[in-house]
Structures are given as structure tokens and as C-alpha cells.
Amino acid sequence: MQQILIIDDDENLRHMLSIMLQRQGYRVDTAADGRQALQRLGTTAYDYILCDIRMPEMDGRTFLHAALQAGVTAPIIMMTAYGTVDTAVACMQEGAYDFISKPFKQDEIVIVLKKAEERERLKAENRVLKLAVQEQQGFDGMVGRNPAMLAVYDQIRRVASLKTTVLIQGESGTGKELVARALHRCSCRESQPFVAVNCGAIPETLLEGELFGHLKGAFTGAVNDKPGLFEQADNGTLFLDEIGEMPPSLQVKLLRVLQEGEVRRIGAVTPVRVDVRVISATSRDLQTEVGQGRFREDLFFRLNVFTIQLPPLRERVDDLPLLVPHLVQRCAARIGLPSVPRVTPETLRQLMAHPWPGNIRELENLLERSLVLSDGQELRLPEPFKPTTTGIPCCLETENLSIKQAEREIEISLIRRALERTNGNRTHAARLLEISHRALLYKLKEYGLE
């Protein structure tokens, strides 16, 4: 049963409309002015809103602006008396769905509501069709028909329209931010901001200010008020990449934001309400991090309401015949090549024989280098590229089938090679490994490589 909110300062009109719409099968709530209506919107999601324009306390036009600013997506139909039609038209230009003039007949109200209902149905069908088309080609640059990727597409479709927090897990370079952007783009928040931050790329001393903002004079260098990323993402989506890198002191504050729905800038006394859908991602095993005391268990439960696991590229090499031409075209456009070289079957076989420890990011970087070397007819792979497992630890050649042990030895091998290539420069090695400097220091200590 659909629910309607009627906003009008005339008690008799509210009563009459309530009875009439209840007979039509709607559930009805009422409010005497805009302020009271906003309070109701804070606790109830309505399908439609009927709002008078002239009211005390807060008039209809002011309510319209406040409701849209708060992210209300229900069609708002303005009710206007003679002499305020111009205002009603202005309301439609500012986001109202329609208006109806007083006095009105019962049929007029029902017709307007049915039109709004049809529009919402068409919008929902368009979203479903858009998702169906995207599933044929992928989501926002994710290309593949491997069963593991089809499962990812299905999970995106299921959870995109919800406010549920989502945790995206996968190795570095598998496309976790692409999944986050797809979730945002396929939700009702797609017209609102998408804000992304890498929690491992910002020093701990600056991350709090980035996330929550600060007031002028809150600390040395705070010369102006600055809203944090939560406020910038209000009504939209905040993507917290590499959430496992977040310091414990900020984990507590993030948990409070998720629980209370409000943030407090550094130096501020009063909090600010925010409506943000939080999506996080990690290449770490957060359950292991929780067990070892490096990540808060209560925050893990808050973030891990719905999990999307991205497969590594080596587990879906059958997608390379689709993925490689797509990436070649994208890279060619980015670097300004006038024509796109052809990918030969032999080149594709070489690429499919490679283990891809750096996943799609490694593949895309290789293809861009290949485009620079190509003569414009055929894609030419760089000479040093060898589609073998050379350099992969010998644990893969033994009878030991422990994935955890293999991952450990692979990480140790890659870290050693990165340090050798950079003559021991840890900052540059971290860039080659595509992890944060702090994460590298942690792994050096964990593996006894200091």
C-alpha cells in the first residue's frame, strides 16, 4: 500500500483529503506546516507528497527546497489557490512534480497521483533496463562474462538501490573502485556526489580533517572553515578505499558517524547531520585483522553488512578476449592514438598465459606501453614481457596447497624485488607494489624483512 503525506494548514482540508485518499487505497499521514512535514520525513519514507504553498511557519516553497536538499525523491505535488499559480510554476521549475489548483475535485487529485505513479514505474523500469544492458557489457568499465563476474554484476544489481553499507574485497588492481562507482551510478543517489578517498594514502595526522572537516583556528594552518568528505558526500556516496589502513583512533570516530548519522568538525561543538551511503574496500582480510587486534570488530560488523568479493584476473583469464580489446581502445583514446592496433591471436595467447599478480591494473599498464611501441597495425608487447611464472615463489611448484602460505611467499618475493629495483627506497618500492608506505612498513615488520 502506497503512502502519502498531506501538508496543509487547513485542518478541514487535511481531513477531507485523508478520507478521500484512504478510500482510494492509500495510507495517509498529515502535517500542518513544512517544519512538521520535515520531521515526518526524517522517520518515514513516503511515495507521494501533497503540499500547500501558503502556510505559516514554513511555506510550501521553502519546504520543497528543504526536502530536495535532504534527498527526498518522492514526487511533490503543490496545491495552490487562485493567485499563486505563478509560484506553483516556479516550484515545478525548482523540482516539484506538478501542481493542482484549489478548489479541486476528487478525480483531479486521483489523476495527478496516477500520473505520478506511472512516471515512477517508468523510472524504475528504465533502471532495470539500464542494469540489464550493463550486465551484457559490464558495469562502468568492468568487462567480462566469467561466472565470477556475473555473480558480481548480480550483487551490484541487488544492493545498488539500498542504503546498505557495502564492503568490497579483492586484491590490488581488481577494480574495487569501479564496483563502488557502479553501485552509486545504479542507485537513486546517482545525481548526488560520489566522493572517494584512499585511507592509506593520507597521513594519519591529516586523515581526520579530510574525513570530518575542521573550523578556522582549530589547529595551526586551519585558516578557513573546511567541510570534510562526509559533508561533501551528503545525500550521495562516500567510498573509503583501503579501509584496513585506517588508524584505530579514527576507526572509533567512523563507527560513531555510521551509528549516529552525524559528523563533528575538528574544533566544533555541535555535530552536523549527514545522509551518506558508505562503501568501503580492502585488499586485506579484515577478519584476520580483527582477530589480531588491528581492526575494530564492531566497525567491521558495521561495514560488512553486504560483501562483494572481486576475483583476481588469473581466475578469469577467459575474460581476456573481451577485456583486452576494450582496454586497448580505452588506452588508445587516452594517449591520443589516431588508430587502434589489432590484437592478434598469438598476442592474446601470450597474455592469457601470464599470472597477472597486479591484476587488471598491471594488464592496463602493459597494454599502454605496448601501444606506444606498436606500429599502428598490430599490438606489439614489450620485449621484456614473458608470459611465464618466472619469479613466482617455488611454493607454487610444491605439493603444498595452502593459499595463505603461497600468498605470504609471493608477497615476500615481490617486496624483495621491489626493494632491489629501488635500491632499498621504501617510498618508491611502495609505489611499485601499489600499496601505501604505511602498509609496506607493516609488511616488512610482519615478514621480518626490516
NUBAMAR-66525 format. One record per residue (C-alpha): x, y, z. Coordinates in steps of 0.2 Angstrom, whole numbers, padded with zeros to 4 digits, always signed. Layout:
XYZ...
***
This chain:
+0000+0000+0000+0007+0017-0005+0009+0031+0007+0005+0049+0005+0010+0064+0016-0003+0079+0015+0004+0096+0021-0009+0110+0023-0013+0122+0037-0031+0120+0034-0037+0106+0046-0053+0103+0037-0044+0101+0020-0032+0088+0028-0047+0078+0035-0056+0078+0018-0041+0073+0008-0036+0060+0021-0054+0051+0019-0054+0053+0000-0037+0045-0002-0039+0032+0010-0054+0026+0000-0043+0026-0015-0032+0013-0006-0018+0025+0001-0011+0026+0018-0011+0044+0023-0001+0055+0036-0004+0074+0038+0006+0089+0043+0001+0107+0047+0016+0115+0040+0033+0112+0032+0043+0110+0048+0031+0097+0055+0032+0088+0037+0051+0088+0038+0051+0080+0055+0039+0066+0047+0051+0064+0033+0065+0060+0045+0056+0044+0051+0045+0039+0036+0048+0036+0018+0033+0042+0008+0028+0038-0010+0020+0055-0014+0018+0072-0005+0004+0084-0007+0010+0101-0001+0000+0118+0000+0010+0133-0005+0004+0146+0008+0007+0140+0026+0013+0148+0042+0029+0143+0050+0037+0136+0034+0028+0139+0017+0027+0126+0003+0041+0133-0007+0053+0133+0007+0048+0115+0012+0051+0110-0006+0069+0117-0006+0072+0109+0011+0065+0092+0006+0075+0091-0010+0091+0096-0001+0088+0082+0011+0087+0070-0004+0069+0066-0004+0065+0058-0021+0046+0056-0019+0036+0066-0031+0030+0083-0023+0013+0090-0029+0010+0108-0025-0008+0113-0020-0011+0131-0025-0026+0143-0023-0031+0157-0035-0017+0170-0037-0002+0159-0033-0001+0149-0050+0015+0158-0054+0023+0152-0038+0017+0135-0042+0025+0135-0059+0041+0142-0051+0040+0127-0039+0040+0115-0054+0055+0123-0061+0064+0120-0044+0059+0102-0043+0041+0099-0039+0032+0086-0050+0016+0095-0053+0003+0107-0046-0016+0107-0044-0027+0122-0041-0039+0124-0027-0053+0121-0026-0051+0104-0034-0062+0089-0037-0058+0071-0031-0055+0065-0049-0042+0078-0052-0031+0073-0037-0033+0055-0041-0027+0058-0059-0012+0068-0054-0007+0054-0042-0009+0041-0055+0001+0051-0067+0015+0052-0054+0013+0033-0051+0016+0030-0069+0031+0041-0070+0039+0032-0055+0035+0015-0063+0043+0020-0079+0059+0027-0070+0060+0010-0061+0058+0001-0077+0072+0012-0085+0084+0007-0071+0080-0011-0073+0083-0010-0092+0099+0000-0089+0106-0013-0077+0101-0027-0090+0111-0018-0103+0126-0015-0092+0126-0034-0087+0129-0038-0105+0145-0027-0106+0149-0025-0088+0147-0010-0076+0157+0006-0078+0172-0002-0087+0171-0019-0079+0171-0031-0094+0169-0050-0093+0157-0064-0094+0166-0076-0082+0154-0084-0069+0163-0075-0055+0160-0058-0063+0142-0062-0067+0139-0065-0049+0147-0048-0045+0135-0039-0058+0120-0048-0049+0126-0042-0032+0128-0024-0038+0110-0025-0046+0103-0032-0029+0111-0019-0017+0113-0004-0028+0096+0004-0024+0098+0001-0005+0107+0012+0008+0116-0004+0015+0134-0002+0018+0144-0012+0006+0162-0020+0009+0171-0024-0007+0185-0036-0005+0199-0041-0018+0217-0040-0022+0225-0024-0028+0221-0019-0045+0205-0029-0047+0194-0014-0049+0186-0011-0032+0183+0007-0036+0174+0003-0052+0162-0008-0042+0159+0007-0030+0155+0019-0044+0144+0006-0052+0134+0005-0035+0132+0023-0035+0128+0026-0053+0114+0012-0052+0106+0019-0036+0094+0033-0033+0109+0044-0027+0117+0044-0045+0114+0063-0047+0122+0067-0030+0141+0067-0026+0152+0052-0027+0167+0055-0016+0182+0043-0015+0197+0043-0003+0211+0031+0000+0213+0029+0018+0231+0023+0016+0237+0037+0005+0234+0051+0018+0245+0053+0034+0235+0049+0050+0238+0067+0056+0228+0074+0041+0215+0060+0038+0204+0065+0052+0202+0083+0045+0199+0076+0027+0185+0065+0033+0177+0076+0046+0182+0094+0042+0188+0107+0053+0184+0125+0059+0195+0140+0056+0208+0141+0070+0205+0123+0076+0224+0119+0074+0239+0128+0066+0236+0130+0047+0217+0130+0049+0215+0147+0041+0197+0143+0035+0182+0133+0039+0183+0117+0029+0169+0104+0026+0175+0086+0027+0172+0072+0014+0157+0066+0024+0149+0083+0022+0154+0084+0004+0146+0067+0000+0130+0072+0009+0115+0064+0000+0127+0054-0010+0141+0040-0008+0157+0040+0001+0170+0027-0005+0183+0023+0008+0196+0013-0001+0209+0003+0009+0199+0004+0024+0210-0008+0033+0224+0005+0033+0213+0017+0044+0221+0021+0061+0212+0014+0076+0209+0031+0083+0199+0036+0068+0190+0019+0067+0181+0024+0083+0175+0041+0075+0170+0032+0059+0159+0020+0069+0151+0034+0078+0147+0043+0061+0139+0026+0055+0129+0024+0071+0123+0042+0073+0122+0049+0055+0131+0065+0060+0149+0072+0060+0158+0084+0070+0172+0095+0063+0188+0097+0072+0186+0112+0084+0166+0111+0083+0154+0110+0097+0139+0104+0088+0138+0090+0076+0131+0091+0058+0118+0078+0051+0123+0069+0035+0115+0057+0024+0129+0047+0016+0129+0029+0009+0146+0022+0014+0155+0009+0003+0172+0003+0009+0185-0008+0000+0200-0018+0006+0214-0029-0001+0217-0036+0017+0207-0050+0026+0198-0039+0039+0193-0054+0049+0211-0058+0052+0215-0040+0056+0200-0041+0069+0207-0057+0076+0225-0049+0078+0218-0033+0086+0222-0021+0072+0204-0018+0066+0189-0015+0077+0176-0029+0077+0161-0018+0080+0166-0007+0065+0169-0022+0054+0152-0028+0058+0145-0011+0053+0155-0011+0036+0152-0029+0032+0133-0029+0030+0135-0034+0012+0151-0041+0004+0156-0041-0014+0171-0052-0017+0181-0047-0033+0190-0062-0042+0208-0059-0047+0212-0059-0065+0221-0075-0065+0205-0084-0060+0195-0076-0075+0208-0077-0089+0194-0082-0101+0188-0064-0100+0204-0058-0108+0197-0060-0126+0184-0047-0121+0194-0037-0109+0210-0034-0119+0201-0026-0134+0191-0015-0123+0207-0009-0113+0217-0006-0129+0203+0005-0136+0202+0015-0119+0221+0017-0118+0222+0022-0136+0209+0036-0134+0218+0041-0118+0235+0044-0126+0228+0051-0142+0232+0037-0154+0223+0040-0171+0220+0022-0174+0219+0006-0163+0231-0008-0167+0224-0026-0169+0226-0039-0155+0232-0055-0164+0228-0072-0158+0246-0075-0153+0247-0059-0143+0231-0065-0134+0238-0082-0130+0253-0074-0123+0243-0063-0112+0232-0077-0106+0247-0087-0101+0253-0074-0089+0248-0075-0070+0244-0056-0068+0249-0053-0050+0245-0035-0052+0228-0039-0060+0219-0028-0072+0230-0013-0067+0245-0022-0072+0236-0028-0088+0231-0010-0092+0249-0003-0089+0256-0016-0100+0244-0013-0114+0248+0006-0114+0266+0003-0115+0263-0009-0130+0253+0004-0139+0267+0016-0138+0278+0003-0146+0266-0003-0159+0267+0002-0177+0248+0005-0179+0244-0011-0187+0246-0024-0173+0248-0023-0155+0266-0027-0150+0271-0032-0132+0286-0026-0124+0302-0037-0126+0305-0040-0108+0287-0047-0106+0287-0065-0104+0271-0075-0101+0278-0087-0089+0278-0089-0070+0296-0084-0069+0299-0075-0052+0284-0083-0043+0290-0092-0027+0293-0110-0028+0279-0114-0016+0268-0115-0031+0278-0129-0038+0277-0140-0022+0263-0151-0015+0259-0138-0003+0241-0132-0007+0240-0118+0007+0234-0102-0001+0239-0092+0014+0256-0099+0013+0258-0096-0005+0251-0078-0003+0264-0075+0010+0279-0081+0000+0273-0071-0016+0271-0055-0005+0289-0058+0002+0296-0061-0016+0288-0046-0023+0293-0034-0009+0311-0040-0010+0311-0037-0029+0303-0020-0027+0316-0015-0014+0330-0022-0025+0324-0012-0040+0323+0004-0030+0340+0001-0021+0330+0000-0004+0320+0016-0006+0304+0011+0003+0293+0025-0003+0297+0021-0021+0295+0002-0018+0278+0005-0010+0273+0014-0027+0279-0001-0037+0269-0013-0026+0254-0001-0027+0252-0001-0008+0253+0013+0005+0270+0017+0013+0262+0013+0030+0256-0004+0023+0274-0008+0017+0282-0004+0033+0269-0015+0042+0273-0030+0030+0292-0028+0032+0289-0030+0051+0277-0044+0049+0289-0054+0037+0305-0050+0046+0312-0040+0031+0317-0024+0041
***
